[in-house]
Amino acid sequence: MYISLSMCYLPIFVALIMTGAIHGEALWNPKLLYLTPGIWEKSGLDFWGAFLFETPFAFFRGVTWLLFPALIVLFLIFSSKAEQRYRKSNKL
């Protein structure tokens, strides 16, 4: 069951990457998660105000993008654990 669930999320994840809904570069460069224009050119209190305002939105954008890979990995781990328990129960 868990393997089929992980395989269901895999094409969704690939489709989101191919359509550009998920930007893989943003996972390695978190500056891309901040969508406020000119935030990195500001300085002083203007920068900190814009940065602190935008940070929760950027955080949730990044966490949402990591949801699908995390689900795929977790379901694969759960399937291996379930198979181990099934084999252990059959030996008894």
N, C-alpha and C positions, 0 to 999 in steps of 0.2 A: 504494500500500500504506500509506504513512504517513498519508494523509488518512483512509483508512478506520479506521486505528487511533485517530486523534484523534477521529473521530466516534463511535467505540465508547466512549471515556472520557467524552465530553461528557454523555450521558444518565445515566451513573453519578454524575458530579459533581453534576448537577442534582438527581438523586434524593436524594443525601446531604444537600444543602442543604435540600430541601423536607421531608425527614423530621426535620430537626433534628440529624442526626449531625454535621454541620459547621456551626459557628456563625460566620457571616460577620463578626459584630461583633468576635469575638476577634482577627481579623486586624488590626483598627485599634485595639483596646484589649487589649493583652496581659495585663492584670490578670485578664481573664476565663478565661485558660488555667490560672490557679492555683486549684485546687479545695479547698485546705485551708481549712476554716471558720475565720474570724476571723484570718486571717494578716495582714490590713492593719490590724487594731486592736492588734496586738502591738507592743512597743517593745523596743529594746535587743537583748540577746543572744538573747532568745526569738524576736524577729522574724528576726534573721539566721539562726538555726538552722533555723527553719521555711522561710524563704525559700530558703536554699541547699539544703535537702533537696528542696523541691518544684520547683526550677528545672529540673533535667534532665527531669522528667516533663512540665512545661509546654512545654519546648522540643520534645520529641518529639511532643507533641500538636499543636503549631503546625506542625511540619515535615510531619507526616503529612497535615494538612489542605491543605498547599500542594502535595502530590504530584500530585494530579489536574490542577490548572490548569497546573503546570509540564510535565507529560507532554503535555497538549493543545497547549501552545505549542511545545514541542520537536518534536513530530511534524509540526506545520504548517510549522515552519522546515525540517525535514528534507525534507518533500515539495516545498517550493519549490526547495531546493537540488538535489534529484534531478531535478526537471523542467528546471532550468537546464542541468544536465549532459546530460540526454537531448537537449534541443534543440541544445546545442553539438555533441554527437557526431553528430547527424543532418545538420548543416551541412557537416561534413567529408566 
